[in-house]
């Protein structure tokens, strides 16, 4: 983790450290993300699309989205999920994020004869179970996220800030920074953070090119480059109120659309 994120997390920890210790000290978690839908230009008739739980890919039917050496007529691009499901343990008010899933954009030059991705939908599922003190699992929670994607032509002008002519655009649309939930009468707040530093606020022109509102979060990827977005999450007993610009690295996905719940631990019954 780079120095920026270490410093940012240390600062955020100051917001949490003085708070009263939560009833649940440690949780086990499982976070699963999967692709559930994809739309392509021109209806996708010539996308040679692959869509399953972990991969959306398009381009030449015989191409390999992980091979950046293929020419445009023979290649494929893709969005691939790894480390799903992610399992582990997270401590309440520990500001070291627990790692979860990764989405990687494999960007290869694609001939304009192929239809390309425009929108993808993502289903996220969270399971939480207290382990210290032990208790019954919280209800399973799911929510959908949307990816806006633009496979740009490799010709200028691009119409938005770029590193190369022209970077492809990935935008992830999601909910609130912090989401509250109640367990055994105690309020908790859960936030997902992005650990790689690749997912940031994009310039307004880039957001507009992707059909997204100003201030959208995402990344741009040059041709023949692979860009991962690595996620982690935190559980705290107060909202993680991190102001801009630190929020750009500490942003929450509103942990999977959690809603308040008040399920009492069966161990106390």
KAHURA-V843461 format. One line per field, one symbol per residue. phi: phi as a letter, one per 40 degrees, with the letter a starting at -180 (. if undefined). psi: psi as a letter, one per 40 degrees, with the letter a starting at -180 (. if undefined). burial: I if it has 9 or more other ideal C-beta (glycine too) atoms within 8 Angstrom, else O. A space follows every 50 residues. Layout:
phi=???
psi=???
burial=???
This chain:
phi=.ccdcccccccccccbdccccccccbbcbbbbbacbaabbdfggcbcfcb bbdbbbaahcdccbccbccccccbbbbabbcbfbcbbibbccgccccccb bbbbccbbcbcccccbcbabbbbbbbbbbcbaccacccdcbbabbbbcbb ccccacccgacbcbbbccbbbbbabccbbcabbfgbcbbbbcbbccgccb ccddccdcccgbcdgcbiabbcdgbbbcbbbaabbbbadccbccccdcbb cbcgdfgdbdabccccccc
psi=hidddddddddddddddeihhidhdiiiihhhiiheihiiifeedfefih hadehhiiahdeiheeheeiiddeiiiihhhifhihiaihhhehehihib ihhhhhhihhieehiiidiiihhhhhhhhhehiiiiiiihiiiiihhhhh hiifiiideihidihhiihhhhhabidihiihhfehhihhhhihdeedhi hiiddddddefiiieihaiihiifihhihhiiiihieiigghiiedddee iieggffiihifhihdde.
burial=OOOOIIOIIIIIIOIIOOIOOIOIOIIIIIIIIIIOOIOIIOOIOOIIII IOOIIIIIIIOOIOIOIOOIOIOOIIIIIIIOOIOIOIIIIIIOIOIIII IIIIIIIIIIIOOIIIIIIIIIIIIIIIIIOOIOIIOIOOIIIIIIIIII IIOOOOOIOIOIOOOIIIIIIIIOOOIIIIIIIIOIOIIIIIIIIOIIII OIOOIIIIIIOIOOOIIIIIIIIOOIIIIIIIIIIIIIOIOIOOOIIIII IIIIIIIIOOIOIOIOOOO
